[in-house]
Amino acid sequence: MSSLSPTGQSVEGLVEEKIHSLELFKGKFLHAFLDEVRLPGGAIGRREYVVHPGAVMVIPLIEGEDGQISVVLERQFRYPVGRVMIEFPAGKLDQGEDCFHCAQRELREETGYTATQWAHAGVLHPVIAYSTEFIDIWFARGLRPGPRQLDEGEFLELMTATPSQLLDGCRDGLITDGKTLTGALWLQNVISGLWSLDWQDVSN
């Protein structure tokens, strides 16, 4: 039985080696390939996958005068699954864009809020079986309201929820978006004190 470390002695016996790559599709931001690979046992396999530019997700915290915390969420129709989803604010990286800059931009554009304090939580790989996509997770607090700057054709409805309401929605199946479920895990552990964040003041 190996440890949780991804760099144990067994890693070399798991790695697949690319032999040939064929481009299948190139869209506005998705890029699909079919690769021929050599498997650890020496046989040849095929791997279909999508190259994604990466994205960010922001967990915006509203701190009330009574010390109670609520989070900002969005309702958005997602065409592939054909339903309105409840999500944390998120968006893909522009070419060459820094993850923190992207987080600030997406929060401002989608919600109108800017934040005076930010903390980087971690990285999520949402669909490792068929995509290179990663999502950088950020917390934001000290929110200041402002006008939203939605992209053309982007329709979002803002809402707020307490951490308990968020977790109830995850439990009851009202929230099924993978990144938002991960965000709820982070939020739960940060609030409980099990996980810590390194907050940075960016008010200047």
C-alpha positions as CSV (number, residue, x, y, z in Angstrom):
1,M,0.0,0.0,0.0
2,S,1.5,3.3,-1.1
3,S,1.2,6.7,0.8
4,L,-0.7,9.7,-0.5
5,S,2.4,11.2,-2.0
6,P,2.2,11.1,-5.9
7,T,6.0,10.7,-6.1
8,G,6.4,7.3,-4.5
9,Q,8.4,4.4,-5.9
10,S,5.5,3.0,-8.0
11,V,5.1,6.2,-10.1
12,E,7.5,5.0,-12.9
13,G,5.3,1.9,-13.4
14,L,2.2,4.1,-13.9
15,V,3.3,6.7,-16.5
16,E,2.2,6.5,-20.1
17,E,4.5,7.8,-22.9
18,K,3.1,9.8,-25.8
19,I,4.1,8.3,-29.2
20,H,1.9,10.3,-31.6
21,S,-0.7,13.1,-31.3
22,L,-3.5,13.9,-33.7
23,E,-5.6,17.1,-33.5
24,L,-9.3,16.4,-33.7
25,F,-10.9,19.8,-33.1
26,K,-9.9,23.4,-32.4
27,G,-12.7,25.7,-31.2
28,K,-12.8,29.1,-29.5
29,F,-11.2,27.8,-26.3
30,L,-11.3,24.0,-26.4
31,H,-8.7,21.9,-28.3
32,A,-9.2,18.2,-28.7
33,F,-6.6,15.5,-29.4
34,L,-6.3,11.8,-30.0
35,D,-2.9,10.5,-28.8
36,E,-1.3,7.1,-29.2
37,V,0.6,6.2,-26.0
38,R,2.8,3.4,-24.8
39,L,1.3,1.9,-21.6
40,P,3.4,0.9,-18.6
41,G,3.2,-2.8,-19.7
42,G,4.5,-2.0,-23.2
43,A,1.2,-2.2,-25.1
44,I,-0.2,0.7,-27.2
45,G,-3.2,2.6,-26.1
46,R,-5.2,5.6,-27.3
47,R,-6.2,8.7,-25.3
48,E,-8.8,11.3,-26.3
49,Y,-8.6,14.5,-24.3
50,V,-9.3,18.2,-24.4
51,V,-6.7,21.0,-23.8
52,H,-8.2,23.7,-21.7
53,P,-6.6,27.1,-20.8
54,G,-7.4,26.8,-17.1
55,A,-9.8,28.7,-14.9
56,V,-10.4,30.3,-11.5
57,M,-13.1,30.1,-8.9
58,V,-13.8,32.7,-6.2
59,I,-15.4,32.1,-2.9
60,P,-16.6,35.6,-1.9
61,L,-17.3,36.1,1.8
62,I,-19.7,38.7,3.1
63,E,-19.1,39.4,6.8
64,G,-22.1,40.9,8.7
65,E,-21.9,43.3,11.6
66,D,-23.0,40.4,13.8
67,G,-20.0,38.3,12.7
68,Q,-22.1,36.0,10.6
69,I,-20.7,35.0,7.2
70,S,-22.5,34.5,3.9
71,V,-21.2,33.6,0.5
72,V,-22.0,35.0,-2.9
73,L,-23.3,32.5,-5.4
74,E,-24.6,32.6,-9.0
75,R,-27.5,30.9,-10.9
76,Q,-26.6,30.2,-14.5
77,F,-28.0,28.1,-17.3
78,R,-25.5,25.5,-18.4
79,Y,-26.4,24.3,-21.9
80,P,-24.5,20.9,-21.9
81,V,-26.5,19.7,-18.9
82,G,-29.7,21.6,-19.8
83,R,-30.4,23.1,-16.4
84,V,-29.8,26.1,-14.2
85,M,-26.8,25.5,-11.9
86,I,-25.9,27.1,-8.6
87,E,-22.2,28.0,-8.6
88,F,-19.4,30.1,-7.1
89,P,-18.2,32.8,-9.5
90,A,-15.7,31.4,-11.9
91,G,-14.2,31.9,-15.3
92,K,-11.5,30.8,-17.7
93,L,-8.0,32.4,-18.0
94,D,-7.3,34.7,-20.9
95,Q,-4.2,33.9,-22.8
96,G,-1.1,34.8,-20.7
97,E,-3.3,36.0,-17.8
98,D,-2.1,35.5,-14.2
99,C,-4.5,33.4,-12.0
100,F,-4.9,36.1,-9.3
101,H,-5.6,38.8,-11.9
102,C,-8.2,36.5,-13.5
103,A,-9.8,35.9,-10.1
104,Q,-10.1,39.7,-9.4
105,R,-11.5,40.2,-12.9
106,E,-14.1,37.5,-12.8
107,L,-15.3,38.6,-9.4
108,R,-15.7,42.2,-10.6
109,E,-17.3,41.3,-14.0
110,E,-19.7,38.7,-12.8
111,T,-20.8,40.1,-9.4
112,G,-19.7,43.7,-9.4
113,Y,-17.7,43.2,-6.2
114,T,-14.1,44.1,-5.6
115,A,-12.3,42.7,-2.5
116,T,-9.8,44.2,-0.2
117,Q,-8.4,40.8,1.0
118,W,-7.6,37.7,-1.0
119,A,-6.3,34.2,-0.1
120,H,-5.2,31.4,-2.4
121,A,-6.7,28.1,-1.3
122,G,-5.5,25.5,-3.8
123,V,-6.0,23.9,-7.2
124,L,-8.8,21.6,-8.5
125,H,-8.5,19.3,-11.5
126,P,-12.2,18.7,-12.3
127,V,-12.1,16.2,-15.2
128,I,-8.8,14.4,-15.2
129,A,-10.0,11.6,-17.4
130,Y,-10.4,13.7,-20.5
131,S,-9.2,17.3,-19.9
132,T,-6.1,19.3,-18.9
133,E,-8.4,21.8,-17.1
134,F,-7.3,23.1,-13.7
135,I,-9.3,25.5,-11.5
136,D,-7.4,27.8,-9.2
137,I,-9.4,28.4,-6.0
138,W,-9.5,31.8,-4.3
139,F,-11.2,33.3,-1.2
140,A,-12.2,37.0,-1.2
141,R,-13.4,39.2,1.7
142,G,-13.8,42.9,2.4
143,L,-16.2,43.1,-0.5
144,R,-17.2,46.4,-2.0
145,P,-20.2,46.5,-4.4
146,G,-20.0,48.0,-7.9
147,P,-21.5,47.6,-11.4
148,R,-21.3,44.2,-13.1
149,Q,-19.5,43.9,-16.4
150,L,-21.0,40.7,-17.9
151,D,-19.8,39.4,-21.3
152,E,-22.2,39.7,-24.3
153,G,-24.5,36.7,-24.1
154,E,-23.8,36.0,-20.4
155,F,-26.8,35.9,-18.1
156,L,-26.2,35.4,-14.3
157,E,-28.5,35.8,-11.3
158,L,-26.7,36.6,-8.0
159,M,-27.7,35.1,-4.7
160,T,-26.3,34.8,-1.2
161,A,-26.4,31.8,1.2
162,T,-25.1,31.1,4.7
163,P,-22.5,28.3,4.9
164,S,-25.2,26.0,6.4
165,Q,-27.5,26.7,3.5
166,L,-24.7,26.0,1.1
167,L,-23.9,22.7,2.7
168,D,-27.6,21.8,2.8
169,G,-27.8,22.5,-0.9
170,C,-24.8,20.2,-1.5
171,R,-26.3,17.4,0.6
172,D,-29.8,17.7,-1.0
173,G,-28.6,17.7,-4.6
174,L,-29.5,21.3,-5.3
175,I,-25.8,22.0,-5.9
176,T,-24.1,19.4,-8.1
177,D,-21.4,21.6,-9.8
178,G,-18.1,19.9,-9.0
179,K,-16.0,23.1,-8.4
180,T,-18.7,24.5,-6.1
181,L,-18.8,21.2,-4.1
182,T,-15.0,21.5,-3.7
183,G,-15.4,25.2,-2.7
184,A,-18.0,24.1,0.0
185,L,-15.4,21.6,1.3
186,W,-12.8,24.3,1.6
187,L,-15.2,26.8,3.2
188,Q,-16.4,24.2,5.8
189,N,-12.8,23.4,6.8
190,V,-11.7,27.0,6.9
191,I,-14.6,28.1,9.1
192,S,-14.0,25.1,11.5
193,G,-10.4,26.1,11.8
194,L,-9.1,22.8,10.4
195,W,-7.6,24.5,7.3
196,S,-5.9,27.9,7.4
197,L,-5.6,30.7,4.7
198,D,-2.9,33.2,4.2
199,W,-4.8,36.4,3.6
200,Q,-3.2,39.2,1.6
201,D,-4.4,42.8,1.9
202,V,-4.8,44.4,-1.6
203,S,-6.8,47.4,-0.6
204,N,-4.0,49.7,-1.8
